[in-house]
């Protein structure tokens, strides 16, 4: 059975979260990440990982402060 590796990153659109997403994608992980207000950064990262790293990517707009 072929198992896919998937990483879930909270706050993945910018700064440290983005760096983690890029590193994990380059290591073969598909990526799901949350963002709150950084929509343009999130869309840019999705395009970069989908095209450049050829990974499956899901950006999730979420406010994790309010359950």
Beta strands, then each sheet from edge to edge (+ up, - down):
strand 1: 6-9
strand 2: 30-35
strand 3: 57-61
sheet 1: 1+ 2+ 3+
end
